[in-house]
């Protein structure tokens, strides 16, 4: 979410501890991120300045960043002007979404000079601009020839603040102006959108929260709006991270209640810690999605290539089906060679392979002798016979590979963490579907243990995360009398219900079956069949790929995948 004006105001008060600090280093780890190493009275700190369209912000950071081999030109320019400078003042002009960092520097001649680093955090127009003592732009991160109301941002131009919005400022207006604006609102629209259209200084999140607290009623809005203004005036901020479904959703300066029981508020000691945590989580989630997409693309490419090869092989196999007919024709030519004259294009003779000896027309090559015609047909028969045997093996192997890759695709879709993806990536390298980098460091990370659940009756249920782990679970960790479960005729995890040699309760079996259905391709289906047998009846075929098994002596139950049950039983 964008950094709103009120959160930025609270953050600017926090950043004032950097006033008087000296800038020791300037780095640009990414194209839209600047990192300033500061020496303050309290110790060394790092100030992150981001002009990203999806995350423009300024805050102290404890995160580590990898710098490019060659610093960008804007970074070199900032080093020239900022290293050794002291931060004189940090201000937020007119509650706008921007900060001005005023600096005391020295020019090329060693004379004292004032410069300003303007950080504009306005959506896609976010920018970092270095302004000289004369008010002219020295350079900027993102050059814009044309901007709002004729405002350009180019080196040499006079720097002007971004144009203000044509709205009533929620915090700068008087109480009477606020009351009048609220009374004049259209009662027919959605209250949060009306608020966003009427006032500046409020983010969509805060507008939704005000509407929620006012029960979407304008007659209750005034009291909540005045209460919010009093909170801001008193500086009673609460740096809050809002998580939804265990994912970082939003952040704000107050507790957010609009998500109900699905949302959770996590309080931080400072806004810098809040922003550090929010964007680190978001970046990790985005990195996991990107890695997941890359892995999915690689596996899909291998799967589609195998499917295409399989289709060609099956077509070639179909062309060998007439091999016996070719052999019969060769034998008929051999048996009737005395009747064939050179240059003849067809042999008409009795087909002694059938009981009624019907006449048959055998085509001949008139340029070949009878012996050469028979020899050519025998060679064709031998070639097709060998091709059938070879293609049968290739098709069987191709089908196994397709089945395996389809199982891996299902695993990637169900991966819950970066470690899950790392395990799958390791498996694909071991099976040869991903290349091992020659210069890559040895992967010392230990593979994860299977997912662990405890049934309502206190029995342990283990669920494999990947094909390799499925094999380990079924053939190393499980005992012979444990129950083994797997969704029928679909890809999914191996599930083991620990029985400790006793007959498990029916409820525990049903819960284990539900987990087998949930951690499978049938997750989104209704009831699906799940096969149940003892581990001693599960075998690993010789030479098979990871995850492939054969099992006998099984029974089948129909169960529904249950996400809530999985969350409840998981340890």
N, C-alpha and C positions, 0 to 999 in steps of 0.2 A: 504494500500500500504506500501511497505517497506520504512524505513527512509533512503533516499539516502545520499551520502557522502557530498554533498554541503549543504543540509538542516542541516545535523548533524554538519557541520563546523559552520554554523551560530548559531546553538543551543549551541555549546560548548562555543562560545564567550559570549552568554547570561548566561551560567552556571558559568562562571568565577566569578560572584558575590558571589558564594558560597565559594570561596577560603578564607580560614581563619575561616570558620564556624566550630563550634563544633557539633559533633554528640551526641544527647541526648538520642535518642531511635532508635531501629531497630525492624521493624515488617515485617512479611511475610504473607500478607492477602491471597495470592493465591500461588499455587505451583511455578509459574514462575514470581512472582512480589515481589520486596523488597521495603520497604518504610523507608526512613531515615528522622528522625525529626532533623532539624538543628537549631542551635542558631547562628544567624548572627548579624552583627552590625545594620542592618536595622530591625531586629525582627526575629521571628520564621518562618521558612519555612519548607516545606516537599518536599523531593526529591524522585520521583518515578523511580525505575529501573525495567524495564520489559524485560524478556528474552523470551517472547512469540514468537512462530514462525510466527504468523500473526500480531504481533504488538510490536516488540522489540524496545525499546526507553528508553531515560533518560530525565526527565524534571521535573520542579517544578509543583506541583499539588495542586489544591484546592478541589479535589474530596474526598469524604469519602469512606473508605473501612472497611468491617467487618472482624475482625481477627478471626482465628480458636480458638477453646477452648484450644488446645494444640499447642504451636509453633513447627514448624518442626525443625529437627536437624540442618539444615543449618542455620536457623534463630538463634538458640541458639549459634552456633559457631560464627556467625557474631556479636552477642551481646557481646560475650566474648572478641573479638578482636577490635571492632569498637566503642563501647560506650565510650565516653570521648575523642575519637580521633579528630584531627583537619584536615580539608582538606587543604593540602598544595598547590596542583596544579591539574587542570583538563586539559588534553590534548587529541588531536586527532592525533595519529601517522600517518604520510604519507597519509593524506586524506582518511584513511580507515574507514569503517563503524564500528568503535569501539571507546570507550573512556577509558582512563586510569585515575583513580582517585587516586592520590598519597596522602597518609595519614601519619601524624605524630602521633604515638601511643606510648604506654608504654607496655613492656612485663610483665610477671608474677613477675619479680623481681623489677619492677618499673623503669627499665632503658628505656631510649628513644629508639624507634625503628621505622623503616620505613616499611610501608606496602602499597600495591597497590591493588585496586579493579578494575580489568579489566572487562569491559562490552563489550562483542562482540555481535554485532547486525547483524548477517549474516544468515538470513533465518532460516532454521531448525537447524543450528548449533549455534544459539544464546545461550549465556552463561554468567554467572556472576562468576568470578574467583577471589579468594583471594590469593594474592601472598605475601610471606614473604620477609624480607630484603635480604635474600640470593638468591632470584630469584626462589625459589621453591614454588610449589603450596601447599598452606595450605589445601584448599578444594574448591569445585566448586558446582554450582547449578546442573549442568548436567555433569556427569562423562562420558568421552569417551575414551575407551581404544585405538581405532585406529581412526585416523583422516587423513586429507589430507597430503600427503608427509610424512607419518609416524609420524605425530604430534599427540601425545596423551595428554589428559587432565585428569590427575589423581593426587590425593594427593601425594606429595613427588617428583614429576617429575619437571624438570626445565621448567619454563614457556617460551614458544616461541610465538611470534606474529603469527597470521594466515598467511599462504602463500599468496603472492600477485598474482593477476591475470596476465596472460600473454597477456596484452593489453597495448595500449598507454594510459597513464593517461591524461584525457581531460584537467585538470587544471595544472598538474605538467610539462607537455611537453612544449617545446619552440613554438613560433609562427610559425617558419619554419617547425618544426615537425608536427604541426597541419595541416598546409597548404598541406604538402606532403601527409599526411594520407588521407585527404579529396580528393585530386586529384587522389589518388590511389584506391578510392572506386569503387566497382562494380556498374555500372549505371543501371544494369538490375533488381536489387532487390528492395524491399520496403525500403525506405530511413531510417525509424526509426529502422528497424531491422539491417540494415547495420551499423548504428551508434552504436547501442548496442553491436554489434559483434566487432567493431573496437576499441572503447574507453571504459576505465573503469572510474568510478566516476560519470556516468550518469545513472539515473533511466529510466525504460521504459517510464514513464510519460514524463520526460524531453526530451527524444529522440523523442517521438511522437510530442511534442510541437515544437521542432526545425524543424522537417520535415514539420509540418503544416505551420510554419512561412516562410519556404523556398519553399512552394508550391510543396513539394516533388521533388525539383530540386537540384542536386548537385552543379550547377553553382551559386546558390543563398545561399547555405549552409554556405560557408566560412564567409560571412559577418555576418550572424546571430550567428555563433559559436563564432567569435571574440567578438561580442557585448555581448554575455552571459559571456564570460571570463572577460571582463571589468567590468561588473556588479558585479560579484563575487569578483574581486580584489578590487573594491571600497567599498565593504560591503553594497551594496544597495539592501538589502533583503526586500521582501514583504511577511510576513507570510500570506499565502492564503489558505482558505478552499474552495474546489470546490464542489458545490452541484449539483446534477443531479436528476430531478424529486423530489425535496425537500428532497432528501436523501444525506448524506455525502458520496461523491464519492472518492475524492483524496485530498491531501494537498501538498503544494510545497512552495518554496522560491520566486516564481515569479507568476504573473498572468497567468492563463491557459485559452487559447482561442480556443483550438481544438474542444470543444464540441459545439461551436456556440451558438445559442440562447437558446439551451436546458440547457446549463450549466450556473452557476452563481458563481462569485468570491466573497468571503466574507473575508475582511481584518481583521487581528488581531493585537494587539499591541505588542505581543511577541510570540515566537515559543512555549513557555510553554503553554500559553493560547490556541494557535491553536491546539496543540496535546491533551490537556485536553478536548477541545470541540469535536474534531474529534473522539477520542476513546470513550468518554462518549456517543456521539450520536450512534456510531457503536455498543457499548455494549448494549445500551437501545434497539436499533433495533433488535439485536440478541436475547436479553432477550424476546422481544415481539414475535419474531418468535418462540423461544423455548416454551414460554407459549402458543402461538397459537397452536403449534404442540401438546403439552401436552393436551390442551383442546380438540383439534380435535380428538386426539386418544381416550380420554375418551368418547366423544359423539359417535364416530364411533363404539366403543366397545358396548355401550348401544344400538345403532341402529341395529348393526348386531345381537346382542343377541335377540332383539325384533323380528327381521325378521325371525330368526331361530325358535323362539317359535311360531310365527304366522304360519309358514309353517307346524309345527307339529300339531297345533290346527286345521288348515284347513284339514289336512289329516285325523285327528280323526273325524272331522265333516262329511267328505265324507263317512266315515264308518257307519254313522248313517242313511244314506239315505234309507236303506232297512228296516227300523223299521216297516213301514206299512205292508210290505210283511210278516214280522215275526208275527205281530198281526193277520193277516188273517189266517196264518198257525195254530196259537193257537186256533182260533175260529173254524176252520175246524176240528181240533182234538176233540174239545169239542162237536161239533155237531155230530161227527161220532164215539164217544167213544164206543158205543155198537158193532161196527164192528172191533174194534182193540183187538187183542189177545196179551197177555203178551209175550215178546220176539220178537215181530214183528219189523222189521227195516224200514218199509215204509208203509204209508197209501195211498191207491189209492181211490180217491173219486171225486165227482162232485164239481167243483169250482163254488158255487152259487154267488160269487162276480162278475161273468161275465154273460152276458145275455144268452149266448149259453150253459151254464153249461158244459164247457169242463172238461175232466178228468185231475186231477192234482196229482202229486206224492209228498207227504209230507214226508220228512225224519224223522225217529223216533230213539230214543236211546233205543235199545233192552233191556238194563239193568234197564230201568225205566218203571213204570206203565203208562198207558195212561194219568191218572191225573197228574203225575209228569212231563210228556212231555209237556202237555199244560201249567202247572205252570211255567216251566223253560222258555218257549217261552214268556209268559206274563211278566216275570221278565226281560228278555232280551229287550222286547219292552219298558218297563217302564224305564229301565236304559238308553237306547239310546234316548228316548224322553227327559229325563232330561239332558242327555249329550248335545243334540242339543241346548236346551235352554241355558245352561250354556256356551257352546262353542260359541254360537252366540254373547253373551255379551262379552266374552273374546276377540273374534276376532275383534269386533267393537272397543273395547278399545285398542287392539294392533295396529290396523290400525290408530287410532288417535295418538297413541304414535309414530309410525313410521313417520307419516306425520309431527308431531311436531319436532322430532329429525332431520328429513331432513331439516326442516326450520332453525333449529339451526345451522346445518352444513353450510348452505348457509350464515347465519349471520357471522359465524366465518371466512369464506373465504372473506367476504366483510368488516371485521373489519378494521378500519383505525388507531386505536390507542390502547394503553394499557387500557385506560378508557373504550373503546368499549368492550374489552375482559373482563374487570372487571364487566361490566354490565351483560354480557352474563353468566359469572361465578356465579354471584349473583342470576340470574334467575334460573340457573340449580340447585343451592342449595335450592332455595325456592320450586322448583318442585320435589325435591328429587332425581335427577339424579346424583348429586355430594354430597358427605357426608360433613356435617358441622363439622369442627374440634372442639373438646371440649375445647382445650386450646387456640384456635385462638381468637384474640381480636375482639371485635365487629366492624363490618365494618361501619365506620362513614362517609365514602365518599358519597356525594350526587349523585344520578343517574344523568346522563347527560340529558340535554334538547334535544328534537328532532332536527335533522339537519334543518337549516332554509335557505330558498331561496327566492329571490324576482324576480317575473316574469318581462318580458319586459314591462308589463303594470302597474307595481308597486304593484301587488298583492302578498301577503305572501303565500309561499308554505312550508309546514312542512312535513318532512320525518322521519319515525320511524327508530331507530337504532337496536332495538331488539323486540322480541315478547311481552315482558312486556310493553315496551314503545309504541308498536303498539296499545295495548289495551288502554293505558292511552291517547294516541293521539286521537283515534277514539271515546272513550266514556267519556272522561273528558275534554280535551282541545278543541275539535272541537265543532262548533255550528251546530244546526239541519239543517241549510240551506247551510252549507259549502259543497263543493264537495269532495267526497271520491273516490280515485282511487287505483286500484290494478291490477297487471298483471294477466291475465287469466290462470287458471289451472297450475300455477307455484308458487314457494315460492318467497316471496319478501316483501318489506317494505310497510306499509300502508302510503299513501300519502294523505294529506288534502290541498285543495286549498281554502283559505279564500275568501269568496265572499262578506261579509258584507251585505248580503241580496239582492244583485243586480245580474243581469245576467253577468257572467264573459265573457270577450272577448275570442274569439275562440283561439287566439294565446296563451293566458295564459293557457287554458285547454290543448292545445297540448304540451306546455312546461311541465306542471305537469305530463301529461301522459308519456312524454319522461323520466322524472325523475323516475316515477314508473317502467318503463322498465329497466332503468339503474341500479336501486337499487333492482335487482331481479335476479333470476336464468337465465333470458333471456339477461343478460348484454352483452354476446358475440355473440348473435344472430343478425339476420337482423331485419326486422320488426316483432313485437310481438303484440298480442291483449291485450289491457288494458281496463278493465271494469270501468265505471264511473257511480256513483249514488250520491244521497244526503245522508248526514250522518243519517238522520231520517229513511232511509231504511236499515241501517246496524244494525244487532242485534248480541248479544253475546249469543251463545247456553249455556244453563244451564250445569254447570259442565265441560265445555270444557277447554282445556289447553290454555295457553297464546298465543295470536295471531290468534286464530281460530274465524271466524265470519261467519254469513249468511247474504246475502244481496239480495234485489229484486229491481225491477223498474230501471234496469241499461241499459246503452247503451255501445257499444264497439267500440273502435277506434284502428287502427293499426298504431303503431309508431316505430321508430328506437331508441334504446338507444344511447344517445349522451353525451360522457364524457366531451367534450369541453363546451357544454351547461351547464352541472352540475357545472363545474369550474367557468363559467362566472356568473351564477345566485347565487352561494353560498355566504352567508354573514358571 
